[in-house]
Structures are given as structure tokens and as C-alpha cells.
Amino acid sequence: MEAATALRIVSQRLGIPEDTLVREGLISYLEARKRALMAERFEILSRYGVHSTEELRGRIESGASPEHPTWEDYIELVNLEDELRMLEDQLCELQMVRTTP
């Protein structure tokens, strides 16, 4: 079944407008993605016993943590945080639409 057909059928069965169903589904997806990224971020920070990206970088620069593989984890952490910010921006925009009459 094609997505547009499935959307129309589910929308009719639930009595929810298609645009509302799409927006709420997108919000749910982005929130789930955010939770997964936050868990991954927490795992990396916990691995080194730090609370922030800056603290991890400080450990690398001071020699408290070995450069390899810590730099790779640091880069991954920076990328995770960038994606988290993007997701948060998208969620804010969608939630503003949700509350606009």
C-alpha cells in the first residue's frame, strides 16, 4: 500500500485530519530519535567519566585520556550534539505549529 493511501485510510479510521496525523507522527519520530541520540551521548560521556564535550576535550588535551580512540569519540560526540540541536529546532517548530490556532 502506498503511503498516501495508508495515511488517508488511517486518518479516516481515527477521525484525525491527515496534516495533524503527519505532524504528530513526525514529532513522535523526532522525539524517539532524540532519545536515542541522548542515550548514545550519555554512553560516550560515561565511558570517560565526564559531563560535557568540553570536559572530554580537556581530558584529551591534558593527557588524562589517550588520544586514540578518545578523539574519535569526541568527534562523534560533537556530531551527536549538532544533530540533537537540529532535532530540537525541528521539534520546536513543529510544536509551535501544533499550538497555533
Secondary structure as GFF3:
##gff-version 3
##sequence-region A 1 101
A	DSSP	alpha_helix	3	14	.	.	.	ID=ss1
A	DSSP	alpha_helix	18	48	.	.	.	ID=ss2
A	DSSP	alpha_helix	53	62	.	.	.	ID=ss3
A	DSSP	alpha_helix	67	99	.	.	.	ID=ss4
###
